[in-house]
Amino acid sequence: MTPRALLPVALLAALTAVGAHLRIPFPYVPVTLQAAFVCLAGLLLGPWRGSASQIVYVTAGLVGFPVFARGGGLHYVFEPSFGYLLGFIAGAGICGLIAGPSPGLIRSVIAAWAGMLAIYVIGVFVLYLNLRFVAGTDAGMAHTAQLGL
């Protein structure tokens, strides 16, 4: 990728990091503006560069930069909200795939909904795994969905 192509990727990764700190705290998964920036990355950059921006964001957080809602570092893999971070990568890609090269308003809204659906499906599933196997609770999928949505 050329430097001209890398600049928007880095910018959307940085905006996602800013969105992490604009949050409403909840016990397991805080509500943030990250998902909006993830969908924006898919809509503006397309599926591959949109996903690349989220890979940059997640990698920066796992390396140790405090870009996630509750800090950063490799230990974040065991946080209840880690699945949503993985969902960001898929969400940006799906949003970009559905939107296509020059989407209209309706197609952009459908693409954003599909991207959000991907984020939440992956996020709730990994939250379920985290609660069952890391925290050792006996939470069912319905209870986990209530916590994660």
C-alpha positions as CSV (number, residue, x, y, z in Angstrom):
1,M,0.0,0.0,0.0
2,T,1.2,3.5,-0.8
3,P,1.5,6.1,2.0
4,R,-1.5,7.9,0.4
5,A,-3.6,4.7,0.9
6,L,-2.3,4.1,4.4
7,L,-3.3,7.5,5.7
8,P,-7.1,6.9,5.8
9,V,-6.4,3.5,7.3
10,A,-4.4,5.0,10.2
11,L,-7.0,7.8,10.6
12,L,-9.9,5.5,11.0
13,A,-7.9,3.4,13.4
14,A,-7.2,6.5,15.4
15,L,-10.9,7.6,15.3
16,T,-11.9,4.1,16.6
17,A,-9.4,4.7,19.5
18,V,-11.0,8.0,20.3
19,G,-14.4,6.4,20.1
20,A,-13.4,4.0,22.8
21,H,-12.9,6.8,25.3
22,L,-16.4,8.3,24.6
23,R,-18.3,5.8,26.6
24,I,-21.2,5.0,28.9
25,P,-19.9,2.5,31.5
26,F,-21.8,-0.8,32.0
27,P,-20.6,-3.8,34.1
28,Y,-19.4,-6.1,31.3
29,V,-19.4,-4.2,28.0
30,P,-19.4,-0.4,28.0
31,V,-21.4,1.5,25.3
32,T,-18.9,3.4,23.1
33,L,-18.8,5.2,19.7
34,Q,-16.4,2.7,18.4
35,A,-19.0,0.8,16.4
36,A,-19.9,3.9,14.5
37,F,-16.3,4.5,13.5
38,V,-16.0,0.8,12.5
39,C,-19.0,1.1,10.1
40,L,-17.6,4.4,8.8
41,A,-14.3,2.6,8.1
42,G,-16.1,0.0,6.1
43,L,-18.2,2.5,4.2
44,L,-15.4,4.9,3.4
45,L,-12.5,2.6,2.9
46,G,-14.1,-0.5,1.5
47,P,-13.9,-4.0,2.9
48,W,-10.1,-4.6,2.8
49,R,-8.8,-1.3,4.0
50,G,-11.7,-0.9,6.4
51,S,-10.8,-4.2,8.0
52,A,-7.1,-3.3,7.9
53,S,-7.9,-0.1,9.9
54,Q,-9.5,-2.3,12.6
55,I,-6.6,-4.7,12.6
56,V,-4.3,-1.8,13.2
57,Y,-6.5,-0.6,16.0
58,V,-6.7,-4.1,17.7
59,T,-3.0,-4.7,17.2
60,A,-2.1,-1.4,18.8
61,G,-4.2,-2.2,21.8
62,L,-2.9,-5.7,22.2
63,V,0.7,-4.4,22.0
64,G,0.0,-2.2,25.0
65,F,-1.2,1.2,23.9
66,P,-4.2,2.2,26.0
67,V,-6.6,2.5,23.0
68,F,-9.3,0.2,24.3
69,A,-12.2,1.3,26.5
70,R,-10.5,-0.2,29.6
71,G,-6.8,0.2,28.7
72,G,-4.7,-2.1,26.6
73,G,-2.3,-4.9,26.6
74,L,-2.2,-8.6,25.8
75,H,-4.2,-9.5,28.9
76,Y,-7.2,-7.8,27.2
77,V,-7.8,-11.1,25.4
78,F,-9.4,-12.3,28.7
79,E,-11.6,-9.2,29.1
80,P,-15.4,-9.8,28.5
81,S,-15.5,-7.2,25.7
82,F,-12.7,-8.7,23.6
83,G,-15.1,-10.4,21.2
84,Y,-16.4,-7.0,20.2
85,L,-12.9,-6.0,19.2
86,L,-12.7,-9.1,17.0
87,G,-16.1,-8.2,15.6
88,F,-14.8,-4.8,14.6
89,I,-12.6,-6.4,12.0
90,A,-15.4,-8.5,10.6
91,G,-17.9,-5.7,10.9
92,A,-15.8,-3.2,8.9
93,G,-15.3,-5.8,6.2
94,I,-18.9,-6.8,5.9
95,C,-20.0,-3.2,5.9
96,G,-17.6,-2.4,3.1
97,L,-18.6,-5.5,1.1
98,I,-22.3,-4.8,1.3
99,A,-21.9,-1.0,0.6
100,G,-19.9,-1.5,-2.5
101,P,-17.9,1.2,-4.3
102,S,-20.5,4.0,-4.4
103,P,-23.4,3.2,-2.1
104,G,-26.5,5.3,-1.8
105,L,-28.2,6.1,1.5
106,I,-30.4,3.0,1.7
107,R,-27.5,0.7,0.8
108,S,-25.2,2.4,3.3
109,V,-27.8,2.0,6.1
110,I,-28.2,-1.7,5.3
111,A,-24.4,-2.1,5.2
112,A,-24.1,-0.4,8.6
113,W,-26.8,-2.6,10.1
114,A,-25.0,-5.7,8.7
115,G,-21.7,-4.5,10.1
116,M,-23.3,-3.9,13.5
117,L,-24.9,-7.3,13.5
118,A,-21.5,-8.9,12.8
119,I,-20.0,-7.0,15.7
120,Y,-22.7,-8.0,18.1
121,V,-22.9,-11.7,17.0
122,I,-19.2,-12.2,17.5
123,G,-19.1,-10.0,20.6
124,V,-21.9,-11.9,22.4
125,F,-20.5,-15.3,21.4
126,V,-17.0,-14.5,22.8
127,L,-18.6,-12.9,25.9
128,Y,-20.5,-16.2,26.4
129,L,-17.3,-18.2,26.1
130,N,-15.5,-15.8,28.4
131,L,-18.2,-16.0,31.1
132,R,-18.4,-19.8,30.8
133,F,-14.7,-20.7,30.7
134,V,-12.7,-17.8,32.0
135,A,-15.0,-16.5,34.7
136,G,-16.5,-19.9,35.5
137,T,-20.1,-18.8,35.6
138,D,-23.0,-20.8,34.5
139,A,-24.5,-18.1,32.3
140,G,-26.7,-19.3,29.4
141,M,-26.8,-17.8,26.0
142,A,-30.0,-15.9,26.7
143,H,-28.6,-14.3,29.8
144,T,-25.3,-13.5,28.0
145,A,-27.2,-11.8,25.2
146,Q,-29.0,-9.6,27.8
147,L,-25.6,-8.6,29.2
148,G,-24.0,-8.1,25.9
149,L,-26.7,-6.2,24.0
